[in-house]
Amino acid sequence: GAGVVGFVPASTTASASLLVPLLSARDSRLRDAVARRLRLNVWVPVTRSELSVSVADSSCERLSADEAMKQFEVLLRDAEAGGSQEGEGQDQRQSDVASSIPSCSDVAFAVLDSLVGPELTKQLWEAESALSSFVAWEVGTDSEDEDSEAKEADEEETKEGGKEQEEVREKTEETNCLQESTSSTGKLIRTGGIARGAAVRASAHVSQAAPVDDATRTPATSSGLRSNSARRTISLDCERDCMASIAAWELLLLSITQGMQSKTASAASSSASAEAEKVQPPPELVASVLQLSSDQIASANVAAKSFRVNIAPKLRRWAMPLTPLLRLLCQLLTSGHFLAGGSDGEAAMEVIIAKALSQDGPQVSFDLPSLAARTLLLALRVAPAVVRIFWEQLPRRRDRDLVEKLVATSFSPVLVQAEGAAASAHLEAQQDRLPDIEASVVRRPKQLVLQLSREDLRAELCVQIP
């Protein structure tokens, strides 16, 4: 199984794509080995010259990577310019034009399919299915917990009912004894003793029953987890679905991030020509693809028509597959079924996330929480606009607070550090263009500050990190 993966060539996207279906293998060792192997492949080329200009299967209608990048670049330019005009009759043909314009999902699918191959692209669009699988497992687990709690409550109620019957029996026997007594004085004494004894037993019964009743109604903690919940083993099918989809997204987002970092490093070591700087590299274009909006499509309807309509798998609730992925990642990282609930569970998850974000290379772990943490960090770096829209459109205030707390606690410090390092590297690369200006980047809590000084003039540019 896992040993065979090492003999499969992964030097090109076409050969690496052969391994993608194994991300959902039943054997966890095989899944891990495949994921590690696929991380070695460059899914998004750094330069335009590395893009393929032909399609392996000429009979299909797929675009070449080079053609897809060029068409999408035209779409972005038209969207920025406010769209192209078809002529005076355009308004009259508005409904016909709308029906012939592809969706954001269609454009993204066409670009990614031509760039990373159909196998990985198909797996990216499985994020919605993985989310449904995870939610179904969580709902089933919650139902089991509720059934277990209800059963315990029934058993406790049965015990209490038995105690009450025993007390009634004792009280009846004592009453019969009273009726048999002929002494009025003794009757009064026994009656007082019985009354006091019954009151004491009733008081003891209430004091014992109250804590049991409170325990069955333990409120949820601030994180939304039950304080008495226990760790649950995720079902195999759900684990496979989530692993395959999240791992596929990590491969794409990681390749985009590495491509952007390579571009920054090459710009620092060499001076690019003005003509080359005008051309957007593939990593930046793919990041724009993932953040494509319907407004951009509408503004560039002429350029958008160069992409086929209805080629992307249908998404039931979302316009782009990155949104259900974000929902899956946040739900997984705040789930009470991987760790014990309550504050201890939250602290343990923070430790897991911190460890996952500090790992790199062969040391990375592919358990679901670690994989989800790395992928969410990459999404925050590559597509911050989509993440913010996702957060703003969460239907409940409680969900927004959960996501905000998760990002602020575990991810913002890492993002600030990374952005500070990138800003310093970029500033160093531009030193030749600023001969008379002293410039430096200073990191403050939740802030990046660019300090500029020239003779008696000083200025600061501050970027606030949420």
N, C-alpha and C positions, 0 to 999 in steps of 0.2 A: 503494500500500500504506500506508506509515506516514503519509503526508500526509493520507489520508482520515480518519484517526482524529480529527484536530482538528475535523472538521465534525460528528462524532457528539456529541450533547448528553449530558453526564454530570452534569447538575444533580440528578437523582433516581436512586434505587437502581434503579428499573425500567429507565430508559434506560441507565444504566451497565452493567447486567447483560448488555446486548446485546453488549458488548465482551469479556466474560469468556472465551468460547470461543477468542478470538484469542490468549490467553496461550500457547496451544500451537501457534501458527502456525509454519510451516517457516522463514519469513524472520525472522532474529533482530532486524532493525531494526523490523519490525512488532511483534514481541513486546515489545521495549523501549518503543516508543511507546505501546502499549496499557497496559502496566504503569504508565508515568508518568501517563497520563490517568486511570486508575482510582484512583490515589492521591489525586486531588482530590475524590473522592466521600466523603461521610460515610456509611459503611456502618452504623455503630451510633450512633443518635441520642443526644444528651447528656441530654435530659429525656424524661420519660414523655409529655408533651403532644405530642411530635413523632412518636410511634408511630402507625402507621396502624391504624384501627379496622375496616377492611373488607378483603376479599380481592378482587383484580381479577377472578378467575375464580370466580364463585359456585358453579359446578358441581363444583369440586374440594373435597376434604376438608381443605384446608390451613387452619391457624389464622391469624387476623390477628395482626399483631405485638403489639398491645395485649393480646389475649386470651392469647397464648403467654406473655408476660411475667407476667401475673397468675397463670396456672396454675402457672408455675414458681416464683413467689414463694410460693404456697401450699405447694408441695412442699417448699421449703426450710424453711418454718416448721414443717411437720409433722415433718420429719426432725429438726429441733432439739428439738422437744417430745417426741421418742421415738416418733412415729407415732400414727396414729388407730386407734381400735378400731371394728370393724364389728359386734361383738356377741358373745354367748357361744359361738356356733358357729363362730367364726373359725378356731380351731385345727383343727377337723375339716375345714375347707375349705382348708387350707394349700396342698395341691398344686394345687388348681384356681386359687387366687389367684395362685400363683407363675407359672403358665402364662399368666395374663392381664396380668401386670405388664410394662411395656415395659423394655427395657434402657437403660443409660446412653446408648448410642449413639442409640437411638430418641428419647429426650427431647432430647438435644442437636441431633439432626437436625431435629426439629420446630420447636424454638425458632429455630435459625439459618435454616431454610428460610423461616419467616415474616418474619424480620427482614432478611436480606441477599439473599433471593431464591434460587430453585432452582439457577440457573447457578453462582453462587459456592459454594453449599453442596455441590453435586455435586463441584466441583473440590477442595474441602477433603477430601472422603472419598477422593480419589485418591492420598493420601499413601502408602498401603500399596503401591499399584501402582507409584508412582514409586520407592519404596525397592527393590522387587523388580527393577525395570529397572536401577537403579544397581548393585545387587549383581551382577546378571547380567553387566553390562559389566565390572565390576571382576574378577570371576572369569575372564571371557574374556581380559582383559588379562593377568592373572597367568598364565594358561595359556600365552599367547603368550610371555611372559617366560621361563617355565620351558622351553618348547620351544626358545627361542633359546639359553638357557644349555645345554640338553642337546646341541643341535647343535654349539655351540662346544666343549663337552667331548669330543664324538665326534671332531671334527676334530683337536683336540689329541691325543687318544688315537691317532688314525691316524698323525699325524706322529711321535709317540713310537715307535709300532710300526715305522714305516719306519726310524727311527734304529737300533732294536734289530736289525732284519734286516741292515742295513748293517754293524753291528759284528760280527755273527755271521759274515758273509761274509769280512770282513777277518781275523777270528781264524782262520778255516779256512785261508785262504791262507797265513798266517804259520806255522800248524802244519805245513802241507805242506812249507814251506821248511825247517823244523826236521828233519823226517823225512828229507829229501834230504841233509842235511849229514852228513859222515862224521867230522868232527872232534869228539871228546868235549869238548875245552875250549871250542871255539867254540859247541858245542851248549849248554853250561851258560851261557855268557855271553848267547847269544841268548835262551835260556829266561828268564833273569832279567830281561832287558830287556823282553821281551814281557809278562811277568807284571806288571812295574811299569807299563808303558804301559797294559795293560788295566785295572789298578786305577785309574790316573789318569782314564782315559776313563769308567769306571763311576762314579767319584766325581763327575765333572763332570756326568754324566747325571742322577744323583740330585739334585744341587744345582739343576739347571735345572728338573727336573720338579716339585719340591716347591712352589715358589711358584705354579705354574699350578694345582696341586691345591687349594691354600688359597684361591685367588681364586675358584674355582667354588663354594666353600662359605662365602661371606661371610655372617655372621650378621645377623639383623635388628637394627636399632638400637632404642633405648629407646622410640621412638615407634611401633614396629611397621612402619616403612618400610624397604625395602631400601636400603642405602647406595649401591648402584650402579644404582638404578631411575631411569628417565627419564620426563620429562613425556609424557603420552599425550593424544591428542585424543579427547574424548568423542564417542560416536556421536550422530548427529543426533536419532534417536528418543529416546534416553535423555536428552539435553539438553532436549528439548521436554517430556518427562514431568516431569522435575525442576523445570524453570523454571515450568511452569504451576501445579504443586501448591504449591511454596514461595512463589511470588508471590501466590497466592490467600491463603495463610496470613498473609503479611506484611500484606496489605490489611486482614484482619480484626483482627489483633493491633495493628496501628498505629492503627486507628480506635478500639479499646478504650482504648489508652494515651492518645490525644489526648482522648478523652471524659473520662477520669479527671482529666487535667490541667486541662481546662476547668472541671470541677466544683470542683476545688481553687481555681482562680483566681476563680471566681464567689463561692465561699464567703468568700474573703479580701476581696472588694470590697463585699459586701453581706451583711446578716444574714438568714439564712433562717429561716423560721418553724419552730416545733417540729414541726408536722404534716408539713411538707415534708421534714424531716430523717428522718422515720420511713420514707419511701418510698425504696427503693433505686433509683438511676438505672439505665438500661439498660446502660451499660458495666460496672458492678459485677455485674449479674445475668448478663451474658454471660460474664464472667470466671469466675463460679461455675458456669455451665453447662459450661465447658471442664474444670473440676476436679471434676465430679460423680462420685460413687463409688457402687458397688453397695450399700454399707451405707446410704447416704442413700435410695436407691430402696426398699430393704427396709423402712426405718423409716417411710417415708411411702407405703406401698403404695396407700392409698386415693386420695391426691392424684395419685400416679403414673398411676393408671388413666385420668386425664383425657387422657393422651397415647396415641396409637395405637401398637399393637404391630407390630414388624417393618416399619417404614417406612424405616429407614435401610439403606443398602447394607451388605451383610455384610462384616465384617472377619474375616480368617482367623485371626489370632493375637492381636489386641488388642481391648480393650473400647471404646476411644475412638481417634479418628483422630489425636489429638495425639501419641500415643506413637510410632507409626511415623514421624511427621514429625520428632520429636526424634532418633530413630535415624538417619534420613536426613541430618539436618543435621550431627550429630556424625561420621558416617561420611564425609561429604563434606569436612568441614573437617580431617579427619585422614588423608585419602587421600594416598597417595604418587604418584598418577598425574596430579595437576594440576601438581605441582612436582617438581624433582629430590629424591630421598630424602635421608636423613641430617640432620645438624644444620643445614646450609645451607637445606634444604627447610623445616624447621620454622621457622627464622627468617624466611624469605620469607613463609610463611603468616601468621605473626604480624604482619608488616608489612601484608599485604593486609587482615587483620581490623581492625587499628587504623585503617587508612585508610577502610575501609567504615563503621566505627562513628562516624567523625568527619564523614562526609558527611551532608548534609541537603538537602531540597528538590530542585530540578532537577539538582543535581550528583551525585545518587546513581547508582551503577553497577549494572548488572543482569547482570554475569557471575555465574556460579553461586557461587563462593566468597564474593563480596561480598554477594549476596542471602541466602545461607545465614547469614552472620555477623549481618546485621541482624535476620533473623527469629529466630535463636536468642536474641539479646539481648531482643527483645520477648517471647518465650516465658518467659524468666527473670523478666521484670517482671510479666507478666500471670498466669502459672500456675506459680509457684514450687513448689507442692506436687506437681504432676504431674511436674515436672522432677526433683525429689528422688526420688520413687517410681521413676521411670524409671531413675535412676542406681543406686538401691539394688537394683533387680531385674535389672541386667545380669548375665548368667550367669557371666562370667569376671572375675577380679580384674584382669587386664591391661586389659580394656575399661573398667572403673571407673576405673583409674588414668589412662587416656588422657583420659576425659571430665573427670575432676577437674583434670588438668593444663591442659586446654584452657580450662576455665571460670576457674580461678584465675589463669592467665597473662593472658588476653585480655579477660575479661568482668567479673571481680570489681571491678577498679579503676573501671570505668565505672559499675557498679551502686552502689558506695559513694558516688561523686560524685553520682549522680542521687538516691539516697535521702537524702543529706545536704541537697541543695537542696530536695527536697520537704518534709523535716522542718522546715527553717528557714521555708519559706513557710507551712506549716500552723501553726507556732508563732507566727508574726507575725500570722496571721489570728485567733488566740485571745488576743491580748494584752489585749483589753478584759475578758476573763473572769478574767484573772490580774493584778489591779491591784497587789497587794502582793508579787508574786513576780517575781524576776528569773530569766529562763529563757534558755538559749542552747543551740545544737547545735554540738558540736565533732566534727570528723572526725579520727580516728586511723587508723593502718594496720589495715585489716580491722575497724574498730570505729566505731560511731556512739554518741556520748555526749550524753545530755540532762542538762545541769547546772541544778539548781534551787536557789535560795537565798532565804531570808526571814528577816530579822533575823539571829539567831545560828544558824539552822538551814541546813544545806547537804546536798544529796543529789545523787547521780548515778545515772542509769539507762543501762546499757551494753547495746548490741546488737552481738553478735559476727557478723561477716560471714564465711561459710565461704570 
